[in-house]
Amino acid sequence: MLGTSDLAVAAAAASVPGIKLNDGNVIPQIGLGLLRIENDDVAPVVKSALAAGYRHIDGAAGYNNEGGVGRALAETGFNKGRKRNHLWVTTKLRDSEQGYDTALAAFDRQLGLLQLEYVDMYMIHWPTPFNWRSGATWKAFTKLRDEGRVKTLGVCNFLPEHLTRLYEETGEWPAVNQIELHPTWQQREVVAFCKEHGIAVEAYSPMARGADLKAGNGTIARIAEAHEVSPAQVILRWHIENGTIIIPKSVHSERQRQNLDLFGFALTLDEHAAIDALDGPERAGHDPHTFSYA
């Protein structure tokens, strides 16, 4: 018999919608981001998220903490069996390891660190158009998928021109494009292109690393007060209503729980439009034309 806390966790996990991807797989709409958490510190963060009901973990080789993530998954039993079947794990290839042979070798190392038999999604981290190797990398990714060691293939930070080039070289659109996306940087052209081609949009920095909590001269705060929720919950609810996959990061268990608790309220049309109107001209992160990660 499940205890009260177990029931609460099950309810939290069940409340998160699934987004069906163009390859038929279903990804939980809310996940936990792991950027800028040290390897020695990440295991308790992952454990607390799993205990709160998260069933989607978003990592990367470039975060340098896959070993700690793997320890957390093994110690909680989420690395195999029934629990593993109900968890979505994403990781990303280092940009320095793009290419066919190098990607295959990198994946073997990453899978070992994560202590998993497969990952749910493997992603190209940045397009690096100044040193384009995404076509060859994608061929390695499809081999991993054919072998059953990866279920879904995705990319991060790809603009329409990069998505088009990848499609022209491989004949395939990725299932997911993970991009910087928040109220003051909405990337509407990229989002529209992805929707047109059946690519799910996933938002990292969904609150601009906290900067958007105070956006619009108190707009977010006023909406939060009206619903008796936090400003963070307002922004995340806006993403949910847009159909965007989100991976908010928090190392605090209470905030992790709040970031899952987005389904007891809804924005009015006017409130949603007010957040739409916060769109601005400057990103908080890096430019995909020039940046390379790890």
Backbone bond lengths (Angstrom), bond angles and torsions (degrees), N, CA, C in turn:
res aa  C-N    CA-C-N  psi(-1)  N-CA   C-N-CA  omega(-1)  CA-C   N-CA-C  phi
1 M - - - 1.474 - - 1.528 109.86 -
2 L 1.339 115.72 136.98 1.457 120.51 179.07 1.514 110.74 -78.55
3 G 1.362 116.47 138.91 1.445 121.27 174.91 1.514 111.18 -79.29
4 T 1.334 115.84 176.74 1.469 120.14 -178.70 1.517 111.77 -60.96
5 S 1.345 117.34 -43.25 1.462 120.49 -179.62 1.520 111.25 -66.20
6 D 1.352 115.78 -38.15 1.469 119.20 177.93 1.524 110.98 -63.69
7 L 1.312 116.51 -39.95 1.462 120.35 178.67 1.521 110.98 -64.92
8 A 1.343 116.41 -38.56 1.461 120.00 179.30 1.524 110.61 -64.75
9 V 1.322 116.72 -41.61 1.469 120.65 178.25 1.523 110.37 -64.16
10 A 1.328 116.23 -44.80 1.467 120.21 179.16 1.519 110.91 -61.39
11 A 1.334 116.27 -39.36 1.464 119.83 179.33 1.516 111.13 -66.37
12 A 1.350 116.97 -40.38 1.465 120.67 179.03 1.515 111.18 -63.10
13 A 1.338 115.71 -44.07 1.466 119.52 179.38 1.524 111.10 -64.77
14 A 1.338 116.14 -40.93 1.465 120.35 -177.52 1.521 112.33 -70.38
15 S 1.327 117.32 -23.87 1.465 120.16 -177.34 1.522 112.73 -73.84
16 V 1.328 116.89 -19.85 1.468 120.59 -176.48 1.524 109.67 -79.41
17 P 1.339 118.14 120.60 1.465 119.86 179.77 1.527 111.85 -65.42
18 G 1.306 116.15 156.25 1.449 121.79 171.71 1.522 110.20 -101.68
19 I 1.318 116.60 140.55 1.462 122.46 176.80 1.526 107.85 -104.41
20 K 1.325 116.58 118.78 1.461 120.06 179.52 1.521 109.85 -79.19
21 L 1.312 115.87 128.51 1.458 122.45 -175.79 1.529 111.13 -94.54
22 N 1.328 115.62 169.77 1.463 119.64 -175.99 1.517 113.34 -70.39
23 D 1.354 116.99 -8.74 1.463 119.77 175.34 1.528 112.31 -100.45
24 G 1.350 116.15 5.47 1.453 121.07 178.43 1.511 114.97 92.66
25 N 1.325 118.46 -13.87 1.456 120.80 177.98 1.525 110.43 -76.25
26 V 1.313 116.60 158.45 1.465 122.32 -176.84 1.529 108.64 -121.78
27 I 1.331 116.61 122.66 1.456 122.71 -178.23 1.526 109.75 -107.53
28 P 1.333 118.86 133.99 1.473 119.87 174.52 1.528 110.62 -59.69
29 Q 1.322 116.85 135.90 1.462 120.69 -173.11 1.526 113.03 -69.27
30 I 1.327 117.58 -22.54 1.458 121.09 177.73 1.521 109.18 -117.00
31 G 1.333 115.49 130.62 1.457 121.12 175.37 1.512 110.82 -132.02
32 L 1.309 115.62 177.56 1.463 122.27 177.56 1.513 109.74 -105.29
33 G 1.336 117.25 122.23 1.450 121.84 174.97 1.516 111.17 -83.97
34 L 1.349 117.05 146.94 1.460 120.98 -173.40 1.522 113.47 -124.39
35 L 1.315 117.73 17.54 1.468 121.61 179.49 1.527 110.22 -65.87
36 R 1.332 115.18 141.23 1.470 123.09 174.70 1.530 113.16 59.82
37 I 1.324 116.05 40.66 1.463 121.70 170.00 1.526 106.26 -121.86
38 E 1.321 117.01 124.02 1.456 121.03 -177.22 1.527 111.40 -63.25
39 N 1.331 115.52 150.89 1.455 120.36 -177.82 1.528 111.74 -57.27
40 D 1.320 117.63 -38.56 1.461 120.86 -179.44 1.522 112.66 -72.25
41 D 1.337 116.98 -17.01 1.463 121.30 -175.85 1.521 114.24 -104.14
42 V 1.328 117.87 -11.34 1.458 119.63 -167.70 1.532 113.26 -79.38
43 A 1.335 118.75 -28.54 1.465 120.11 -175.83 1.527 112.92 -58.65
44 P 1.345 119.63 -48.55 1.470 117.76 178.59 1.520 113.57 -65.60
45 V 1.323 117.91 -27.90 1.456 121.01 177.13 1.527 110.10 -66.58
46 V 1.329 116.27 -45.60 1.465 120.53 178.25 1.532 110.37 -65.13
47 K 1.317 116.66 -41.67 1.469 120.02 -179.78 1.527 111.32 -61.78
48 S 1.323 117.19 -43.62 1.467 119.01 -178.79 1.518 110.95 -67.19
49 A 1.335 117.12 -35.33 1.463 120.27 177.40 1.525 111.10 -65.70
50 L 1.320 116.93 -44.27 1.463 120.29 177.80 1.523 110.59 -62.06
51 A 1.329 116.51 -39.55 1.464 120.69 178.84 1.526 111.95 -66.31
52 A 1.345 116.48 -27.55 1.464 120.88 179.55 1.522 112.48 -81.44
53 G 1.341 117.17 -15.78 1.461 120.28 179.26 1.513 115.02 117.80
54 Y 1.336 118.26 2.30 1.467 119.47 175.81 1.518 109.31 -64.91
55 R 1.325 115.11 136.33 1.458 121.20 175.83 1.527 110.62 -129.91
56 H 1.315 115.42 30.47 1.468 122.70 -179.90 1.531 106.65 -151.15
57 I 1.323 116.42 117.62 1.462 123.08 -179.18 1.520 107.99 -119.87
58 D 1.341 116.74 127.93 1.465 121.18 -176.98 1.522 109.85 -114.34
59 G 1.325 116.67 111.74 1.455 121.63 -179.54 1.514 112.13 -124.54
60 A 1.334 114.90 -170.71 1.460 121.16 -179.65 1.519 109.33 -167.67
61 A 1.335 116.11 149.52 1.464 119.88 173.93 1.521 110.46 -59.62
62 G 1.344 115.46 -38.08 1.464 120.19 -177.08 1.516 114.50 -67.02
63 Y 1.334 117.89 -14.16 1.462 120.01 177.86 1.528 111.37 -80.55
64 N 1.322 116.58 -11.48 1.468 122.12 176.47 1.532 112.93 58.11
65 N 1.329 116.76 35.13 1.460 118.99 179.70 1.530 112.94 -138.17
66 E 1.324 116.76 19.38 1.467 119.21 -177.82 1.530 112.44 -64.95
67 G 1.327 117.22 -30.81 1.455 119.61 177.58 1.517 111.77 -62.87
68 G 1.332 116.08 -43.13 1.461 120.21 177.58 1.510 112.36 -66.47
69 V 1.336 116.66 -37.65 1.467 120.51 176.26 1.526 109.57 -62.09
70 G 1.324 116.29 -44.26 1.458 120.23 179.56 1.520 112.57 -61.39
71 R 1.322 116.42 -39.49 1.465 119.23 177.79 1.530 110.97 -62.67
72 A 1.331 116.47 -42.20 1.461 120.54 179.37 1.523 110.95 -62.82
73 L 1.330 116.89 -43.19 1.462 119.90 -179.23 1.523 110.93 -65.65
74 A 1.333 117.26 -40.81 1.460 120.43 -179.49 1.526 111.35 -68.43
75 E 1.324 116.60 -42.74 1.467 120.28 -176.70 1.524 112.42 -69.90
76 T 1.328 117.79 -23.93 1.465 121.12 178.43 1.526 112.46 -97.38
77 G 1.329 116.96 -4.07 1.458 120.79 179.84 1.514 114.26 80.04
78 F 1.349 117.35 11.67 1.457 120.49 -179.09 1.529 112.41 -88.57
79 N 1.313 117.94 8.83 1.461 119.91 -179.49 1.526 113.19 -94.74
80 K 1.346 117.18 -4.79 1.466 118.96 -179.58 1.522 109.69 -161.12
81 G 1.314 115.34 167.15 1.454 121.20 173.98 1.512 114.11 71.63
82 R 1.347 114.20 -153.43 1.464 120.80 -174.95 1.522 111.92 -60.87
83 K 1.315 117.77 -42.37 1.464 120.20 179.76 1.529 110.94 -61.12
84 R 1.319 115.63 -41.51 1.474 119.02 -179.50 1.525 110.79 -62.14
85 N 1.310 117.02 -34.51 1.455 120.78 -179.00 1.527 112.56 -65.47
86 H 1.327 116.93 -18.90 1.459 121.45 -178.02 1.525 112.33 -109.77
87 L 1.325 116.46 21.84 1.470 121.28 179.18 1.518 110.05 -128.44
88 W 1.318 116.08 134.95 1.468 122.24 175.16 1.525 108.29 -102.75
89 V 1.328 116.65 121.26 1.466 121.69 178.33 1.523 108.99 -118.51
90 T 1.323 115.02 123.68 1.463 122.12 175.50 1.518 109.17 -109.63
91 T 1.327 116.96 140.45 1.456 120.13 165.40 1.524 108.84 -140.08
92 K 1.331 114.85 169.47 1.459 120.67 -172.38 1.522 109.98 -131.84
93 L 1.320 114.66 149.61 1.458 122.62 179.48 1.531 110.33 -80.35
94 R 1.327 116.45 139.75 1.461 119.02 171.82 1.530 109.64 -62.75
95 D 1.312 116.12 140.56 1.472 118.86 178.93 1.522 111.39 -62.40
96 S 1.327 117.82 -33.18 1.467 120.93 -179.73 1.524 111.79 -68.84
97 E 1.345 117.37 -13.49 1.460 120.89 -178.78 1.520 112.72 -108.33
98 Q 1.320 117.38 13.55 1.459 119.67 173.72 1.527 109.78 -63.07
99 G 1.336 115.13 154.95 1.450 121.38 -173.71 1.519 108.92 119.88
100 Y 1.310 118.00 164.74 1.469 120.35 -173.06 1.531 112.57 -69.67
101 D 1.317 116.93 -63.59 1.464 120.25 -175.63 1.519 111.54 -66.54
102 T 1.312 116.47 -39.94 1.467 119.56 -177.68 1.522 111.45 -67.29
103 A 1.333 117.21 -35.99 1.468 119.93 178.31 1.526 110.62 -66.29
104 L 1.323 117.19 -42.24 1.464 120.03 179.33 1.529 111.14 -62.40
105 A 1.323 116.44 -43.15 1.462 119.76 179.19 1.528 110.86 -66.02
106 A 1.328 116.32 -39.82 1.464 120.62 -179.98 1.515 110.55 -63.56
107 F 1.319 116.81 -41.21 1.459 119.65 -178.40 1.525 110.95 -63.28
108 D 1.321 117.18 -41.02 1.459 119.82 177.85 1.529 110.20 -57.23
109 R 1.324 116.78 -44.94 1.467 120.52 179.73 1.528 110.91 -63.84
110 Q 1.330 116.65 -44.86 1.455 120.70 -178.03 1.520 111.80 -64.00
111 L 1.328 116.95 -42.12 1.462 120.65 -179.71 1.534 110.12 -62.18
112 G 1.335 115.79 -38.06 1.455 119.34 177.47 1.516 112.04 -64.77
113 L 1.321 117.35 -43.01 1.462 121.01 178.93 1.528 110.97 -62.93
114 L 1.322 116.51 -39.67 1.462 121.29 -178.46 1.532 112.41 -77.09
115 Q 1.327 116.99 -11.87 1.463 122.55 -179.92 1.537 111.46 58.16
116 L 1.338 114.79 42.18 1.457 121.41 -178.31 1.518 110.23 -121.60
117 E 1.333 115.18 160.34 1.453 120.75 173.69 1.521 111.36 -91.97
118 Y 1.330 117.35 -19.90 1.452 122.06 177.46 1.526 108.14 -158.35
119 V 1.321 116.95 161.83 1.455 121.22 168.88 1.524 108.32 -115.94
120 D 1.314 115.44 151.92 1.457 119.79 -178.53 1.520 112.12 -75.86
121 M 1.338 116.88 -33.99 1.463 118.92 177.43 1.526 110.03 -145.81
122 Y 1.319 114.88 133.87 1.471 123.05 174.86 1.515 106.71 -117.10
123 M 1.345 116.19 134.77 1.458 120.54 -171.09 1.526 111.88 -130.29
124 I 1.327 115.56 145.63 1.464 121.43 165.49 1.527 106.64 -77.68
125 H 1.326 117.40 125.58 1.461 120.16 -169.64 1.525 113.11 -74.74
126 W 1.324 117.42 -45.40 1.476 121.61 177.86 1.521 108.59 -139.51
127 P 1.336 118.63 149.30 1.466 120.24 -176.39 1.525 114.30 -71.70
128 T 1.321 118.16 -23.41 1.478 123.91 -177.14 1.529 112.09 38.96
129 P 1.336 118.39 62.73 1.464 120.30 -177.37 1.529 113.48 -62.91
130 F 1.312 117.20 -20.35 1.463 122.22 177.25 1.522 111.59 -75.94
131 N 1.323 116.68 -12.49 1.473 122.50 176.23 1.527 107.50 -148.05
132 W 1.316 115.56 62.45 1.466 122.59 -169.20 1.523 111.81 -67.57
133 R 1.324 116.53 121.27 1.466 122.35 175.68 1.526 110.97 -136.72
134 S 1.333 116.18 15.78 1.460 119.44 -172.87 1.523 112.69 -66.04
135 G 1.334 117.36 -33.36 1.465 119.55 179.56 1.518 111.65 -62.91
136 A 1.331 116.90 -47.94 1.461 121.22 178.70 1.516 110.98 -66.63
137 T 1.332 115.87 -38.41 1.459 120.30 178.78 1.523 110.46 -62.54
138 W 1.320 115.77 -42.21 1.469 120.25 -178.46 1.523 111.48 -62.69
139 K 1.314 116.98 -34.75 1.464 120.12 177.89 1.530 110.46 -64.44
140 A 1.329 116.21 -37.04 1.467 119.45 174.62 1.519 110.23 -66.02
141 F 1.325 116.00 -40.81 1.467 120.59 179.08 1.528 110.92 -60.76
142 T 1.324 117.47 -42.05 1.467 119.67 -179.01 1.528 110.90 -67.38
143 K 1.312 117.54 -32.13 1.470 120.70 175.19 1.534 109.60 -63.37
144 L 1.326 116.68 -44.48 1.464 121.00 178.59 1.527 110.99 -62.63
145 R 1.317 115.81 -38.19 1.468 120.02 177.23 1.523 110.94 -66.47
146 D 1.308 116.74 -43.34 1.461 120.69 179.00 1.526 111.40 -61.60
147 E 1.322 116.84 -31.49 1.463 122.09 -179.97 1.530 112.59 -81.42
148 G 1.349 116.65 -6.95 1.455 120.75 -179.96 1.510 114.53 81.55
149 R 1.332 117.10 11.22 1.468 119.49 -179.03 1.528 112.00 -92.66
150 V 1.309 116.33 -10.43 1.464 123.76 172.98 1.518 106.81 -137.48
151 K 1.323 116.69 138.81 1.457 119.89 179.13 1.523 112.08 -95.28
152 T 1.320 117.08 -45.29 1.467 122.19 -173.22 1.524 109.62 -127.40
153 L 1.335 115.57 142.20 1.465 121.90 179.73 1.522 109.63 -110.37
154 G 1.318 115.95 133.11 1.458 120.23 -179.01 1.515 112.18 -141.92
155 V 1.321 114.54 176.15 1.459 122.21 177.65 1.527 108.49 -135.73
156 C 1.305 115.21 164.28 1.462 121.70 176.17 1.530 108.93 -128.53
157 N 1.300 115.28 142.28 1.470 121.79 171.10 1.530 114.03 65.80
158 F 1.331 117.41 20.88 1.457 120.32 179.37 1.521 109.81 -84.82
159 L 1.320 115.94 130.25 1.456 122.91 173.41 1.528 108.35 -88.99
160 P 1.331 117.84 167.58 1.469 118.66 -178.87 1.522 114.04 -51.56
161 E 1.318 117.51 -39.36 1.469 119.50 -178.97 1.531 111.25 -64.34
162 H 1.326 117.21 -34.29 1.462 120.72 179.25 1.524 110.86 -75.13
163 L 1.323 116.66 -40.15 1.458 120.39 177.08 1.519 111.04 -61.95
164 T 1.338 115.80 -41.47 1.463 120.58 179.13 1.513 111.30 -64.33
165 R 1.327 116.77 -43.97 1.465 119.95 -179.96 1.526 110.43 -63.11
166 L 1.335 117.02 -41.84 1.455 120.13 178.80 1.528 110.68 -61.98
167 Y 1.334 116.12 -42.73 1.464 119.98 179.68 1.536 110.67 -64.11
168 E 1.315 116.87 -41.32 1.460 120.33 -179.36 1.523 111.92 -63.90
169 E 1.339 116.49 -31.39 1.465 120.53 -178.34 1.533 112.78 -86.39
170 T 1.332 116.79 -26.11 1.466 119.36 -172.21 1.528 113.95 -120.43
171 G 1.333 117.34 -17.51 1.455 120.87 -176.78 1.515 114.24 74.27
172 E 1.341 117.21 18.71 1.464 120.92 -175.75 1.526 110.42 -141.67
173 W 1.327 115.05 137.31 1.453 120.24 170.96 1.524 108.43 -90.34
174 P 1.329 119.24 141.90 1.467 119.33 175.04 1.521 111.00 -64.35
175 A 1.317 115.78 159.91 1.466 119.68 178.23 1.517 111.40 -77.31
176 V 1.339 117.19 -32.03 1.459 122.86 -175.00 1.520 109.44 -139.01
177 N 1.325 116.02 142.29 1.461 122.35 169.35 1.529 107.17 -121.91
178 Q 1.318 115.52 111.49 1.466 120.78 179.94 1.527 108.18 -91.27
179 I 1.335 116.28 120.35 1.462 120.88 -174.58 1.525 110.47 -134.74
180 E 1.335 115.86 160.16 1.454 119.99 170.20 1.526 108.09 -66.58
181 L 1.313 116.36 123.11 1.464 120.52 -175.65 1.524 109.34 -154.22
182 H 1.313 115.81 122.60 1.469 122.14 179.40 1.524 107.80 -160.72
183 P 1.330 119.22 172.45 1.468 120.32 -172.83 1.519 115.20 -53.75
184 T 1.333 119.11 -35.14 1.461 119.83 -178.43 1.533 113.01 -93.97
185 W 1.334 117.68 5.61 1.477 121.84 175.56 1.525 107.27 -152.07
186 Q 1.340 115.61 85.29 1.462 120.90 -168.56 1.525 114.50 -94.06
187 Q 1.316 118.60 -11.86 1.467 122.01 174.94 1.525 112.03 47.07
188 R 1.315 116.34 52.95 1.465 120.45 -171.93 1.518 113.04 -63.64
189 E 1.328 117.89 -34.91 1.464 119.43 179.25 1.525 111.00 -67.81
190 V 1.334 116.31 -40.65 1.463 119.76 178.75 1.525 110.16 -65.54
191 V 1.332 116.40 -44.45 1.462 120.80 179.87 1.529 110.73 -61.10
192 A 1.314 116.41 -44.53 1.468 120.35 -179.72 1.529 110.91 -62.77
193 F 1.339 117.23 -41.30 1.460 121.01 178.73 1.524 110.37 -62.59
194 C 1.319 115.96 -44.37 1.466 119.85 179.91 1.526 110.82 -61.93
195 K 1.316 117.22 -45.47 1.460 119.97 179.75 1.518 111.30 -62.41
196 E 1.315 116.96 -38.59 1.470 121.05 179.74 1.521 111.55 -61.87
197 H 1.333 116.38 -31.62 1.462 120.41 -175.53 1.528 112.83 -108.17
198 G 1.318 117.14 16.78 1.457 120.69 173.31 1.514 114.57 71.87
199 I 1.326 116.72 24.84 1.470 121.72 -179.99 1.525 108.51 -99.51
200 A 1.315 117.88 122.92 1.464 121.09 178.17 1.528 109.63 -71.19
201 V 1.326 115.83 142.66 1.467 121.63 180.00 1.522 108.88 -100.70
202 E 1.321 115.26 130.41 1.454 122.00 177.61 1.525 108.40 -120.47
203 A 1.323 117.26 131.13 1.457 122.01 -175.35 1.520 111.53 -101.05
204 Y 1.349 115.44 121.90 1.459 117.68 164.79 1.528 107.99 -101.39
205 S 1.319 116.45 163.07 1.469 121.34 -170.08 1.527 110.36 48.37
206 P 1.349 118.24 50.95 1.471 120.09 -173.57 1.522 113.82 -65.26
207 M 1.341 116.47 -13.05 1.467 120.78 175.18 1.518 111.69 -120.30
208 A 1.350 117.10 19.64 1.467 122.79 -178.00 1.528 110.28 56.10
209 R 1.329 115.79 43.67 1.465 122.28 -179.40 1.530 111.20 55.72
210 G 1.311 115.73 34.56 1.454 121.94 177.58 1.510 115.07 95.01
211 A 1.340 118.15 -15.49 1.462 120.94 -176.25 1.523 112.31 -64.68
212 D 1.335 117.12 -33.03 1.463 119.84 -175.97 1.532 113.37 -78.42
213 L 1.317 116.66 -6.62 1.467 118.52 178.39 1.526 111.21 -62.58
214 K 1.335 116.15 -25.32 1.460 120.89 179.88 1.525 112.04 -110.16
215 A 1.313 116.95 19.15 1.464 120.68 -176.49 1.522 111.50 -70.88
216 G 1.326 114.83 151.33 1.457 120.91 172.42 1.511 114.79 73.44
217 N 1.340 116.20 32.37 1.472 119.85 177.66 1.528 112.23 51.78
218 G 1.309 114.97 45.76 1.459 119.57 176.40 1.516 115.43 93.58
219 T 1.337 117.46 5.20 1.470 120.60 -179.36 1.531 111.42 -56.26
220 I 1.332 116.02 -49.87 1.466 120.13 -177.79 1.528 110.37 -63.41
221 A 1.327 116.76 -42.66 1.469 120.59 -178.66 1.526 111.80 -63.08
222 R 1.326 116.63 -39.23 1.465 119.84 -179.74 1.529 111.49 -66.32
223 I 1.318 116.31 -39.74 1.468 119.79 177.81 1.530 109.63 -66.70
224 A 1.324 116.64 -40.63 1.465 120.77 179.03 1.523 111.20 -60.85
225 E 1.326 115.91 -43.16 1.465 120.03 -179.85 1.528 111.08 -63.34
226 A 1.325 116.28 -38.39 1.464 119.95 -178.95 1.523 112.06 -64.06
227 H 1.321 116.42 -30.90 1.472 120.69 -177.66 1.532 112.57 -102.41
228 E 1.322 116.54 -1.76 1.464 121.74 -178.39 1.528 111.35 57.55
229 V 1.336 114.47 45.60 1.461 122.16 175.77 1.522 107.45 -130.43
230 S 1.325 117.22 177.70 1.459 121.20 -180.00 1.533 110.49 -85.01
231 P 1.331 117.62 157.28 1.474 119.90 174.32 1.529 112.03 -56.19
232 A 1.331 116.80 -36.75 1.463 119.25 178.38 1.521 110.91 -62.04
233 Q 1.311 117.30 -42.34 1.465 120.24 179.20 1.520 111.65 -63.69
234 V 1.329 117.73 -34.46 1.468 120.82 177.23 1.521 110.60 -62.26
235 I 1.329 116.36 -48.21 1.467 119.61 -178.75 1.522 110.79 -64.80
236 L 1.306 116.82 -43.37 1.462 119.58 -179.13 1.529 111.03 -66.49
237 R 1.332 116.47 -35.89 1.466 119.64 176.02 1.524 110.83 -64.01
238 W 1.309 117.84 -38.23 1.477 122.36 175.97 1.527 110.28 -58.44
239 H 1.322 116.35 -44.82 1.467 120.03 176.54 1.532 110.91 -61.18
240 I 1.328 116.48 -46.09 1.463 120.88 -178.57 1.522 109.92 -57.64
241 E 1.326 116.59 -45.45 1.466 120.34 -178.36 1.524 112.00 -67.44
242 N 1.330 116.98 -22.77 1.468 120.69 176.03 1.526 112.43 -82.44
243 G 1.332 117.28 -5.17 1.459 120.71 -178.79 1.512 113.74 79.84
244 T 1.328 117.32 16.80 1.460 122.86 -178.46 1.524 110.60 -87.18
245 I 1.318 116.66 139.33 1.461 121.73 170.97 1.533 107.17 -77.66
246 I 1.331 117.77 137.35 1.459 120.39 -176.68 1.522 110.42 -128.35
247 I 1.332 115.29 147.15 1.468 120.90 179.11 1.527 109.41 -132.69
248 P 1.341 117.82 64.89 1.455 119.57 178.28 1.521 110.96 -61.98
249 K 1.328 115.23 143.09 1.456 120.85 178.78 1.522 109.69 -103.84
250 S 1.313 116.92 132.44 1.458 121.40 167.41 1.515 108.48 -153.05
251 V 1.327 115.76 138.92 1.460 121.08 176.91 1.529 110.61 -94.92
252 H 1.333 117.33 -1.59 1.460 122.18 -177.04 1.527 109.87 -102.10
253 S 1.327 117.26 128.09 1.460 121.01 -173.87 1.527 112.37 -61.40
254 E 1.336 118.28 -38.92 1.458 119.90 -178.90 1.527 110.94 -65.86
255 R 1.328 117.07 -41.44 1.470 119.57 177.85 1.520 111.21 -68.72
256 Q 1.313 116.51 -34.66 1.459 118.64 174.52 1.523 110.18 -58.45
257 R 1.318 117.07 -44.57 1.463 120.29 179.58 1.531 111.13 -65.21
258 Q 1.325 117.17 -40.48 1.464 120.13 178.08 1.528 111.04 -62.28
259 N 1.323 116.77 -37.62 1.464 120.33 -178.22 1.525 112.58 -69.41
260 L 1.336 116.68 -17.15 1.464 120.60 172.95 1.525 112.00 -89.76
261 D 1.335 116.74 -20.84 1.459 122.40 -172.11 1.531 110.21 -89.75
262 L 1.327 115.68 73.24 1.467 121.31 -173.56 1.527 113.00 -120.16
263 F 1.328 116.68 9.59 1.456 118.83 -168.54 1.522 113.60 -117.33
264 G 1.339 115.79 11.54 1.458 119.48 175.89 1.508 113.27 -99.52
265 F 1.339 117.07 5.48 1.459 121.73 178.34 1.526 108.69 -151.97
266 A 1.324 115.92 163.98 1.467 122.02 177.34 1.525 108.43 -140.01
267 L 1.311 116.09 145.60 1.454 120.89 176.18 1.528 110.09 -74.08
268 T 1.313 116.59 144.36 1.459 119.39 171.25 1.521 108.56 -73.72
269 L 1.309 116.21 165.60 1.466 119.46 178.14 1.516 111.12 -59.32
270 D 1.326 117.25 -39.47 1.464 120.69 179.29 1.523 111.45 -67.25
271 E 1.320 116.82 -38.78 1.466 119.89 179.06 1.521 110.84 -66.82
272 H 1.327 116.04 -42.77 1.464 119.65 178.42 1.531 110.04 -61.91
273 A 1.322 116.26 -43.47 1.474 120.61 179.62 1.526 111.11 -64.02
274 A 1.331 117.12 -35.37 1.463 120.37 179.17 1.523 111.09 -64.64
275 I 1.319 116.95 -36.91 1.470 119.76 176.89 1.521 110.26 -72.91
276 D 1.328 117.22 -39.45 1.472 120.23 174.36 1.526 111.04 -53.65
277 A 1.329 116.35 -37.74 1.464 121.34 -175.13 1.525 113.26 -73.11
278 L 1.334 118.15 -5.46 1.466 121.23 -179.30 1.525 112.45 -82.80
279 D 1.318 118.19 -3.99 1.459 121.92 -177.23 1.527 110.76 -53.31
280 G 1.338 115.63 138.64 1.459 120.16 -177.21 1.519 112.89 -133.37
281 P 1.335 117.14 -179.02 1.462 121.43 -172.59 1.521 115.08 -94.35
282 E 1.344 118.95 -1.96 1.458 119.57 -172.25 1.524 111.46 -126.45
283 R 1.326 115.12 132.68 1.449 121.31 175.51 1.527 109.39 -79.78
284 A 1.333 115.45 158.20 1.466 120.49 175.32 1.517 111.30 -90.59
285 G 1.336 116.25 -23.01 1.457 121.03 -175.38 1.510 113.50 -106.86
286 H 1.322 115.94 -140.40 1.462 122.35 -169.68 1.527 112.11 -102.20
287 D 1.331 115.45 160.03 1.455 123.43 -178.92 1.538 109.26 -89.76
288 P 1.333 117.73 121.02 1.472 120.04 -179.70 1.528 114.36 -62.34
289 H 1.321 117.41 -17.50 1.466 118.93 178.45 1.516 112.37 -71.89
290 T 1.317 116.78 -25.66 1.471 119.86 -169.84 1.525 114.68 -126.59
291 F 1.351 118.45 -13.28 1.458 119.87 -169.28 1.517 112.03 -95.55
292 S 1.329 115.24 146.81 1.466 123.20 171.84 1.521 108.08 -134.44
293 Y 1.319 116.63 134.53 1.463 122.22 -177.33 1.523 108.54 -108.73
294 A 1.328 115.60 118.48 1.480 121.76 174.03 1.522 111.35 60.01
